[in-house]
Amino acid sequence: MTSQLKDEVARLQREGHDVIALGVGEPDLPPPSAGREAFAAAVRRPDLAGYPTVKGEDRLRQAVAAFYRRRFGVEVDAEREVLPLLGAKEGLLHLGLTLLDPGDVALLPDPGYPVYMSAAAIAGARGEAMPLLAANRFLPDVDAIDADAAAAARMAIVSYPNNPTGGVADVDVFERFARFCVERGIVAVSDSAYTEITFDDYVAPSFLQAPSAREAGIEVLSMSKTFSAPGWRAAFAVGNAEVIAALQRLKTHVDAGMFRALQHAVAGLLDGHRASRAEVSATYQRRRDIVCDALEAAGVPVSRPKGGMFVWAPTPAGESALDFARRVARQAHVVVAAGSSFGPTGEGFFRLSLGVDDRRLREAMDRLVPLLRQTPGDDP
Ligand SMILES: Cc1ncc(COP(=O)(O)O)c(C=O)c1O
């Protein structure tokens, strides 16, 4: 959320309005009970209260490898190819510092999760946008990347199911991207936050299923959305052993690893993922339909996402993303994210999060849809 919009929302809340927050992608569901039980039991063990290691417990790294084998048919070396992260955000930021020097280029999806740009900027590198266009199913067009930028690039990020566009990618797309990176010595990073939230029988692949993926780079797998555990701050870097080792070296100077009791809990989540996945996906699919049905009934052209926890839709003609988000906040007391906050290509779009229950979501759409039919000039 932009700071202008944050201020607006804070003001509305201070004034006592019933604000429905669809601006951020925070799951409202609880983490699966098996994981919570495992956490409670582990917290009671004094032997797990000491300093962890950045590398993480064998039990956890094995659970990640078993997850990749079971879920994606991908063999991962738990010893050399898995590194726990304190959330994907931490991992992505430190990957930027690991892989990029000042003056380097990072190829970043536009629109994209804003931390990608932060990672490049903090490393002193330049972010080069890979526009994700509806006409290209929100996939990056590697042939359109500027040759000089590609030559100076050291890191390139893809993320599917995509935040914010809802686009999805198949293994062929990942392979083309991996080859592009391998041929130019660019480290590929697949930010995988939503592979386990998918709809209509669609099953999302892992980047690591692409034959060249391991040579190209790594996947960052977040526990936050799939396992409804954003506060646990748990994710993994999985894949290329050299990249993993470099990231581990940097992190050794930054943090001391994940709380050991939490590592046991996260291993429990991964072990029980099959049960939680279906339930979580069904919940978000129902919500996706509430939102998309309402938008379609209002004549808004929206592509029903096949995964993730967002709906991406165009703002009324002629109205900027930020103006629309502010008008919706002021008049409907509903917070949506302005598409432009994810990059210039997001201008003219807004993003709705599916992280509230059905009743509140229906109410949000009842309030918001009339504003889609109004022209901006109707704002009092
Ligand atoms: C694409 C994407 N990557 C990463 C994250 C952050 O994940 P984590 O909670 O593991 O830091 C998010 C959260 O919104 C996201 O949408």
PDBQT file of the ligand as one rigid body, heavy atoms in Angstrom, charges set to zero:
ROOT
HETATM    1  C1  LIG A 401       4.970 -12.996  -4.384  1.00  0.00    +0.000 C 
HETATM    2  C2  LIG A 401       5.288 -12.930  -2.929  1.00  0.00    +0.000 A 
HETATM    3  N1  LIG A 401       6.487 -13.321  -2.519  1.00  0.00    +0.000 NA
HETATM    4  C3  LIG A 401       6.833 -13.290  -1.219  1.00  0.00    +0.000 A 
HETATM    5  C4  LIG A 401       5.942 -12.827  -0.267  1.00  0.00    +0.000 A 
HETATM    6  C5  LIG A 401       6.393 -12.758   1.164  1.00  0.00    +0.000 C 
HETATM    7  O1  LIG A 401       6.350 -14.000   1.747  1.00  0.00    +0.000 OA
HETATM    8  P1  LIG A 401       6.853 -14.195   3.240  1.00  0.00    +0.000 P 
HETATM    9  O2  LIG A 401       5.678 -13.981   4.143  1.00  0.00    +0.000 OA
HETATM   10  O3  LIG A 401       7.354 -15.607   3.271  1.00  0.00    +0.000 OA
HETATM   11  O4  LIG A 401       7.933 -13.209   3.512  1.00  0.00    +0.000 OA
HETATM   12  C6  LIG A 401       4.695 -12.391  -0.650  1.00  0.00    +0.000 A 
HETATM   13  C7  LIG A 401       3.772 -11.849   0.352  1.00  0.00    +0.000 C 
HETATM   14  O5  LIG A 401       2.884 -11.100   0.086  1.00  0.00    +0.000 OA
HETATM   15  C8  LIG A 401       4.349 -12.452  -2.013  1.00  0.00    +0.000 A 
HETATM   16  O6  LIG A 401       3.150 -12.070  -2.443  1.00  0.00    +0.000 OA
ENDROOT
TORSDOF 0
